[in-house]
Amino acid sequence: EETLYVVDTKYRKMKNTMKISGITGTVLLGFASLFKINHWPGAGYLLILGIFLLIFLFLPLALRSHYLGEGNKQNVFLHIITWVTCLVVFVAMLFKVQHWPGAGVALIIALPFPYLVFLPAYIITATRNRDSNIHNTVYVLLLLAGFSVFSLLLALNVSREKIDISM
C-alpha cells in the first residue's frame, strides 16, 4: 500500500505540474501576442518562454500522463512522434513570428511534417488498436485541417498597407 501511495503522489505532482505549466505557457503566449501586436518590448522573450514551457514541460508531461493513464503501452511511438511534430511546428512558427533567418526553410519543413510524419503514425496506431474510436480520428483530421488554415494565413504574408488598400 505504501508504494501505491508514493506512485499516486508522484502522479498527482506530475499532473499538477502539467496543469500549471500548461496554463502558464498559454497565458505567456497570450501576453506575448498582445505585446507583439502593440510592438511593446519583451514580446520576443515572452514568446520564447511560452513556447519553451509548452514544448519542453507541458507537452511531455501531458503525453506521459496520457501514456500512463491509457493502459496501452504500445503507443509510445505515437507519443514521441506527437512531441516531435509539435516541436517542429512550434519552432517554425516562432521563427516566422520573430522574423529570424531560416524561417522560410523551417516553414517548408514544418508545413508537411504533420501530414507526412504524424498522420501515418497515427493511422498505423489507430488501425492496430481494436478499441480505437472513429471520433478520435475525425478530431485529428479536423485539427490538421485547422492547422492547414492557420499555416495558410501565416504564409500569406499580407502587410498592413495591402489590407488598407483593399479596404
C-alpha positions, -999 to +999 in steps of 0.1 A: +000+000+000+029+024+008+044+020-028+009+027-042+007+059-022+041+070-034+032+063-070-001+081-066+016+111-050+041+113-078+014+110-104-006+139-087+025+161-086+031+154-123-005+163-131-003+195-110+030+205-127+014+197-161-016+219-154+004+248-140+029+247-169+001+245-195-018+274-180+014+294-175+026+287-211-008+296-226-010+329-206+025+338-216+017+332-252-014+353-249+006+382-233+033+377-259+007+381-287-006+413-271+029+426-267+038+417-303+007+433-318+013+465-299+051+464-306+059+466-269+093+455-256+097+420-243+073+403-267+101+380-281+111+369-246+075+361-237+070+341-270+102+321-264+094+314-228+058+304-235+067+281-263+096+266-243+072+259-214+046+243-236+070+222-257+096+211-231+075+209-199+037+208-205+036+186-236+060+158-223+041+157-190+007+156-208+019+128-232+034+109-203+002+113-183-019+101-212+006+072-218+004+061-182-033+065-178-041+048-211-030+014-200-019+005-236+019+006-235+022+001-273+016+037-282+049+051-270+060+056-307+029+078-314+036+099-283+072+105-294+060+114-329+034+138-315+060+156-294+085+158-323+057+171-346+047+198-321+084+208-316+090+212-354+058+231-360+060+255-330+097+263-336+090+271-372+061+294-362+084+310-336+110+317-363+083+331-386+068+354-360+102+366-348+114+372-383+145+351-377+167+339-405+158+305-417+121+309-411+112+301-447+131+268-446+117+260-412+081+265-425+089+244-456+099+216-433+071+222-407+041+225-430+041+190-445+055+174-413+022+166-396+009+150-428+040+131-437+051+120-402+024+123-376-007+113-397+008+080-409+020+071-374-015+080-360-033+059-387-010+029-381-015+031-343-053+035-347-056+005-370-036-017-347-058-007-317-091-026-318-106-002-292-099+028-314-128+052-318-136+068-352-144+101-334-107+105-324-096+101-360-122+127-371-109+151-344-073+146-355-083+152-391-102+184-381-072+195-361-049+190-391-074+210-413-073+238-388-035+237-388-036+239-426-058+271-425-035+287-398-004+278-419-020+293-450-027+325-431+009+326-419+022+320-454+000+348-470+024+374-456-001+402-460+012+436-449-009+464-433-006+485-464-022+458-486-050+454-461-056+492-461-055+493-499-081+465-502-104+484-479 
